[in-house]
Amino acid sequence: MPPKRIFISADHGLAIVYFLQSDVVKTLLDQGIEVVLLTDDALKEQVMSWFQRPGLIIEGLRLAQARAYEKT
């Protein structure tokens, strides 16, 4: 059975930091649940360098591509 996965969308720097420092993320990861954080593309690399941990996946929201797609 594949691991359970939760998706969190957060694009504000402090919200991301507070969330990733909370016991919520630690508890989910300790239970074997993958946490996928969707954040602003400009913040992705920085957040990855601060909070790298097995089971935590950080992806960009790709808002520029979404806006371009919306206009087509």
N, CA, C and O of each residue as an XYZ file, in Angstrom:
288
protein
N       0.839     -1.167      0.000
C       0.000      0.000      0.000
C       0.898      1.248      0.000
O       1.826      1.344      0.802
N       0.617      2.212     -0.908
C       1.446      3.424     -0.935
C       1.257      4.250      0.331
O       0.228      4.146      0.998
N       2.249      5.067      0.657
C       2.122      5.883      1.875
C       0.998      6.903      1.738
O       0.665      7.345      0.639
N       0.430      7.259      2.865
C      -0.564      8.333      2.868
C       0.175      9.639      2.636
O       1.347      9.783      2.982
N      -0.544     10.590      2.038
C       0.094     11.853      1.681
C      -0.881     12.990      1.953
O      -2.074     12.878      1.674
N      -0.362     14.081      2.500
C      -1.167     15.271      2.747
C      -0.527     16.435      1.992
O       0.696     16.579      1.970
N      -1.372     17.260      1.374
C      -0.902     18.419      0.624
C      -1.257     19.688      1.389
O      -2.390     19.860      1.838
N      -0.275     20.571      1.532
C      -0.470     21.846      2.211
C      -0.035     22.947      1.246
O       1.062     22.890      0.690
N      -0.882     23.935      1.050
C      -0.540     25.078      0.211
C      -0.289     26.282      1.112
O      -1.176     26.718      1.847
N       0.926     26.811      1.047
C       1.285     27.971      1.868
C       2.280     28.810      1.081
O       3.336     28.317      0.684
N       1.948     30.073      0.857
C       2.860     30.905      0.075
C       3.367     32.126      0.837
O       4.014     32.995      0.252
N       3.085     32.196      2.108
C       3.577     33.313      2.922
C       4.727     32.810      3.784
O       4.581     31.811      4.489
N       5.861     33.487      3.736
C       7.068     33.025      4.415
C       6.891     32.647      5.868
O       7.314     31.566      6.277
N       6.273     33.516      6.663
C       6.120     33.212      8.086
C       5.155     32.058      8.318
O       5.370     31.249      9.221
N       4.109     31.969      7.527
C       3.168     30.856      7.670
C       3.877     29.532      7.422
O       3.633     28.548      8.120
N       4.746     29.513      6.434
C       5.497     28.297      6.118
C       6.413     27.924      7.276
O       6.433     26.775      7.715
N       7.164     28.894      7.765
C       8.107     28.637      8.860
C       7.371     28.131     10.094
O       7.766     27.124     10.680
N       6.308     28.819     10.494
C       5.560     28.397     11.680
C       4.979     27.003     11.498
O       5.024     26.183     12.415
N       4.441     26.736     10.327
C       3.856     25.422     10.080
C       4.922     24.328     10.134
O       4.722     23.298     10.777
N       6.043     24.546      9.468
C       7.083     23.517      9.425
C       7.772     23.321     10.769
O       8.325     22.251     11.021
N       7.752     24.322     11.631
C       8.333     24.181     12.962
C       7.349     23.586     13.962
O       7.731     23.250     15.083
N       6.114     23.457     13.573
C       5.097     22.966     14.503
C       5.215     21.456     14.700
O       5.874     20.764     13.924
N       4.577     20.972     15.733
C       4.540     19.529     15.983
C       3.657     18.801     14.986
O       3.724     17.577     14.879
N       2.831     19.534     14.255
C       1.942     18.903     13.274
C       2.762     18.154     12.229
O       2.507     16.981     11.958
N       3.742     18.829     11.647
C       4.561     18.204     10.607
C       5.354     17.039     11.180
O       5.383     15.963     10.583
N       5.990     17.230     12.312
C       6.768     16.160     12.944
C       5.893     14.945     13.220
O       6.302     13.813     12.961
N       4.702     15.170     13.740
C       3.791     14.066     14.053
C       3.387     13.318     12.793
O       3.400     12.087     12.773
N       3.029     14.044     11.742
C       2.645     13.400     10.482
C       3.797     12.576      9.920
O       3.607     11.421      9.540
N       4.988     13.162      9.866
C       6.146     12.452      9.325
C       6.508     11.241     10.178
O       6.856     10.190      9.641
N       6.430     11.375     11.491
C       6.729     10.252     12.385
C       5.745      9.102     12.208
O       6.074      7.949     12.489
N       4.535      9.415     11.743
C       3.517      8.387     11.497
C       3.627      7.792     10.091
O       2.813      6.954      9.704
N       4.631      8.225      9.330
C       4.837      7.688      7.988
C       3.994      8.359      6.917
O       3.875      7.841      5.806
N       3.414      9.496      7.235
C       2.599     10.233      6.273
C       3.495     11.247      5.566
O       4.180     12.039      6.214
N       3.486     11.217      4.234
C       4.260     12.192      3.477
C       3.556     13.542      3.516
O       2.330     13.613      3.428
N       4.325     14.596      3.646
C       3.792     15.956      3.644
C       4.341     16.659      2.406
O       5.553     16.801      2.244
N       3.432     17.096      1.536
C       3.812     17.836      0.337
C       3.427     19.289      0.563
O       2.248     19.615      0.704
N       4.419     20.150      0.595
C       4.192     21.576      0.789
C       4.273     22.265     -0.562
O       5.298     22.206     -1.241
N       3.192     22.916     -0.945
C       3.149     23.693     -2.181
C       3.357     25.155     -1.806
O       2.586     25.723     -1.034
N       4.406     25.757     -2.360
C       4.741     27.123     -1.971
C       5.173     27.934     -3.182
O       5.328     27.399     -4.280
N       5.362     29.206     -2.976
C       5.805     30.107     -4.031
C       7.116     29.586     -4.615
O       8.016     29.182     -3.879
N       7.215     29.601     -5.930
C       8.417     29.084     -6.587
C       9.687     29.790     -6.117
O      10.743     29.164     -6.023
N       9.595     31.078     -5.824
C      10.766     31.843     -5.381
C      11.255     31.408     -4.000
O      12.416     31.632     -3.659
N      10.390     30.795     -3.212
C      10.757     30.360     -1.856
C      11.181     28.900     -1.778
O      11.742     28.471     -0.770
N      10.921     28.145     -2.816
C      11.101     26.686     -2.775
C      12.502     26.265     -2.322
O      12.637     25.488     -1.377
N      13.537     26.766     -2.982
C      14.908     26.354     -2.659
C      15.293     26.739     -1.231
O      15.941     25.968     -0.523
N      14.893     27.923     -0.823
C      15.223     28.392      0.525
C      14.542     27.525      1.581
O      15.168     27.141      2.568
N      13.273     27.220      1.376
C      12.537     26.384      2.328
C      13.149     24.988      2.374
O      13.271     24.396      3.446
N      13.532     24.463      1.214
C      14.158     23.134      1.178
C      15.455     23.113      1.982
O      15.743     22.134      2.670
N      16.233     24.182      1.897
C      17.507     24.201      2.624
C      17.298     24.297      4.133
O      18.124     23.805      4.901
N      16.216     24.918      4.562
C      15.938     25.061      5.996
C      15.310     23.821      6.603
O      15.623     23.472      7.741
N      14.433     23.149      5.873
C      13.577     22.132      6.478
C      13.664     20.774      5.792
O      12.681     20.033      5.791
N      14.787     20.431      5.220
C      14.905     19.154      4.539
C      14.777     18.008      5.536
O      15.473     17.965      6.551
N      13.875     17.085      5.226
C      13.630     15.941      6.097
C      12.967     14.846      5.267
O      12.141     15.152      4.407
N      13.306     13.579      5.500
C      12.654     12.503      4.750
C      11.134     12.563      4.923
O      10.627     12.715      6.035
N      10.426     12.441      3.814
C       8.969     12.462      3.852
C       8.375     13.835      3.633
O       7.167     13.965      3.435
N       9.213     14.866      3.667
C       8.751     16.230      3.410
C       9.150     16.596      1.983
O      10.333     16.642      1.647
N       8.154     16.852      1.159
C       8.369     17.174     -0.251
C       7.924     18.616     -0.464
O       6.806     18.987     -0.106
N       8.793     19.416     -1.039
C       8.473     20.825     -1.259
C       8.418     21.072     -2.760
O       9.383     20.818     -3.481
N       7.280     21.569     -3.218
C       7.052     21.832     -4.635
C       6.600     23.269     -4.826
O       5.991     23.863     -3.936
N       6.901     23.820     -5.989
C       6.447     25.161     -6.322
C       4.990     25.143     -6.763
O       4.501     24.143     -7.288
N       4.308     26.250     -6.546
C       2.910     26.376     -6.964
C       2.779     26.597     -8.471
O       1.706     26.370     -9.032
N       3.826     27.025     -9.120
C       3.837     27.283    -10.569
C       2.727     28.252    -10.972
O       2.006     28.029    -11.945
N       2.609     29.320    -10.208
C       1.547     30.295    -10.452
C       1.690     30.982    -11.803
O       0.682     31.270    -12.448
N       2.906     31.249    -12.248
C       3.100     31.898    -13.545
C       2.561     31.016    -14.671
O       1.907     31.508    -15.590
N       2.837     29.713    -14.598
C       2.330     28.798    -15.617
C       0.812     28.684    -15.543
O       0.146     28.582    -16.574
N       0.267     28.702    -14.346
C      -1.188     28.622    -14.188
C      -1.861     29.863    -14.776
O      -2.900     29.761    -15.428
N      -1.271     31.022    -14.545
C      -1.838     32.258    -15.106
C      -1.764     32.245    -16.629
O      -2.711     32.660    -17.297
N      -0.653     31.775    -17.181
C      -0.512     31.690    -18.637
C      -1.536     30.717    -19.215
O      -2.138     30.992    -20.253
N      -1.733     29.597    -18.558
C      -2.717     28.608    -19.013
C      -4.125     29.188    -18.962
O      -4.938     28.941    -19.852
N      -4.408     29.957    -17.922
C      -5.730     30.553    -17.757
C      -6.067     31.487    -18.924
O      -7.230     31.609    -19.307
N      -5.058     32.140    -19.482
C      -5.276     33.100    -20.566
C      -5.449     32.436    -21.928
O      -5.801     33.109    -22.897
N      -5.208     31.134    -22.022
C      -5.339     30.447    -23.321
C      -6.743     29.957    -23.553
O      -7.025     29.361    -24.593
